[in-house]
């Protein structure tokens, strides 16, 4: 295969790899990438013309100009900066593939590929990026190497070009080894900068400007029946590293990870009562502590709200395990929601201020939700402290029938529900002496129901889907169980609210963490037990609850892949200044002993000096005239002399045409001018050896002696 | 005794020369190509974006690009250090005509390949009035080995001249920079006069009893005439060994030989560089070359009454004539 063909193929591969990283991260649509691929394929199939004609160049210029305008419009009017920019780059790549005769065009293709990889670095925080990057570096290095060989051929002429082509094909293996070696060294340099170059990020570019896909069930409004459909997704969306890992970790951790919560049910959907907040968040040390309705943190503090001996839960009377807590670090994938998930009853959340995906501020949501507004796209990490041990049944019964005066909205039941529903609720709880007994009675009733995600349409018309579930099908998924229990208990005077989140986490021995899969999404309810607070109650039968993940033959591989991805997120994407300091400490340097101003203070000066240097260079560059060769200077001087003598050259005339015109007019020096013109053209456009040199040309110019007319 | 002032000036000159040598970086030059400028600009922009955003992956890409720039410089220097080049004449070098030459490129490294080096004219040198040499390129030279690359040289004037100054250049690995090293100036070579085709046919009569002294392959020209005993002064190459062995006495073979036709070339006096004189020398050289086709013609060269070269024939004789014609003429000034 010829050198040029090899280079063409490598150019396509490097653009394809770079585009893949962008498409994978949602930087552009798959359709745009496929359309670009189609055009590139056509550019390859058609015979490449020797040169790009002026008319074709003009057409491309107009097309690219229009594309730039469209890009600007999309960027400013529709705020699609990234998508529009990527689409423009793809168009430019297509244009370059159609006109790729020279090495210059290929260099531009390499630049486009590099820009796409840069965009990918900004928006793609997934494990596929480093894998593609490795391939890209090798391919791009070889493409550049071949391109420079072809450039040498172009520079030295056809003979040398043919020799280069012949020898390069013979030494293909050597060239590949060389290119891969250089790429390896460059990658090592990149790792060194990655590890040791201090981070000054001020966050103008945020990670992932692209919109992310919202996961069903975690919006502000949830329609009954939709949440259960994500139960087939085995993707790991959360990784939980407990503060204390047991020597023999449980293979399955049956924890409820609380996400969204709703207090109002009507027309088959759950939502929030406007402006009804139950909890808040206050800043304690580096953490955000959850407060109760009165604004008091659930953590133990003194009167000045200072933390007492670390983050410890506030004791609750009649709740023996109220002071025990469970801490963990969670890496949450991008679910397209601002919700932060925390086990059972969250007490405090600490965004980890390291790396790129840092959450700077938290906000309390309705019904005890914790939100991360303006969260970065892609995964981010935080620590949580939760109360995970519920009160014992005896402690719950001890509460009796607590007062529910301020909990009216948690007792509301849609008026459309039939008398049969109300009768059922009354019937189930008739014999209950305490609120806990009522809960047990309702759960016992629902225990006979069938768990299924295949929902069949109701045969009889129903006023609410929950009535069809209770009286007709007696089958449904967790949302139906949770909603039915919540409404029946409300009808019986027990305050309830619905919670969506995840149940359970599976131990990944490779990564040393618990992984929560999308399939472990679950719905349950929380019941208010007076001063004990909101207690988690799961009405779904045990057979319907998400259990340990089934590890098939590819299970261990999945664990490896997921562990690798987690390590990538932790060690690469979220590698930050603190990690650098830790690493330097481990290497024997103590950054705390550093003297003098911090490097951060030097940055503006450095930037100013750099900007001044660039400005000076640009000014020099703009002022500089293009170099004029010696023969052109000789020719210009002669033309000036002839013009002064009254023999100006017309703009369209070549030197020879000019001389022939003068000879036609029988001008006496026309013959000597013709000799000079032919010599000049031989020097300027000739093939080198054999043509007169510049001194001869100078002599010929002197022999043209015009007499003024 | 050296005057103190003169000594000071001399030492100052020495220092100046030392600095000049250092600043020229041992006859090396570095040119940043357009691709190089583009790459540097892209790297700076990438660095700005990385510092601005704190993105780890952008830091990695920035580091990769910076390393590529450094590695490009280091590798190109290594290639120049490994390359040892020598220009070897293949053809006789005539003025105004391209002649074949050879460039021998040695890889002095015992372990690593020499990649992508070009031997080309020195662009920093003013080539007006000087010769030109076609660039040549070696893609890969194995460790410790030599490749021979063809090239062509064109010299404008006859005489003893140095070949055009050459550099060994490389843009390895990625064409971001072109680094060049001047090759040491070689000894002057003889550039023979310009030659062209001339129409010259000598008379074609023959004679007998002559030994072919002038011809390189002794005794192989002409028909066999007779055998005679060896006499002192006979060329040993003319001994007929088989007959001598049979007779136990050295015998030489005589052959019929074309009669040597003497062709005297008259060299007019003139000054080197003068067009008429140069045209005259060129014509004489062309005649010498044309007579090569006629082994029966003995070509002599004289200037007025002075005989410069006595008549003779054969390649050695032709070489002697051309050597004289290459450097003949009064020097200007």
Interface residues (C-beta under 8 A of the other chain):
Chain A: X103 X104 X107 X111 X114 X117 X118 X121 X122 X129 X137 X141 X144 X145 X147 X148 X149 X151 X152 X153 X155 X156 X157 X159 X160 X163 X164 X167 X168 X170 X171 X174 X175 X178 X179 X182 X185 X186 X187 X188 X189 X190 X191 X192 X193 X194 X197 X199 X200 X201 X202 X203 X204 X205 X206 X207 X355 X356 X572 X573 X574 X575 X576 X603 X610 X614 X630 X688 X689 X690 X693 X694 X695
Chain B: X34 X35 X38 X42 X44 X46 X49 X50 X51 X52 X53 X54 X55 X56 X57 X58 X59 X60 X61 X62 X63 X64 X65 X66 X67 X68 X70 X71 X75 X96 X98 X113 X115 X116 X118 X120 X127 X128 X129 X132 X134 X135 X136 X137 X138 X139 X140 X149 X152 X154 X156 X171 X172 X173 X174 X175
